[in-house]
């Protein structure tokens, strides 16, 4: 593997450590397909962040100092049938989808189950 690619991978590890240190446990290193020491470390850090994130979510703890630091604003434009017709640049990254996979998809697909009642009320009021 070339040195530049290894440097990029190590830079991603530094970025993940920084994100974890500042309270962003949702950050992940996406490419961990290499089976060398750097790849193993990336996988271990990703697993650790996931486990820590789950523990914190289950405990109900929200760190007020960082609670809004890592928010990403997503904007959807829906047609009359509540299908996605457009969105801002942050949506694909936030949802882990390719842009082309989001067009003409029913927005309801992205509604959390606990929000279905509110969503359905809003839908019926608008029609």
Secondary structure, DSSP 8 states (H G I E B T S, - for coil): --HHHHHHHHHHHHHHHHHHHTT-TT---------SHHHHHHHHHHHHHHHHHHHHHHHT---TTTTTTT-----EEE-TTSBEEEE-THHHHHHT--HHHHTT-BGGGGS-GGGHHHHHHHHHHH-
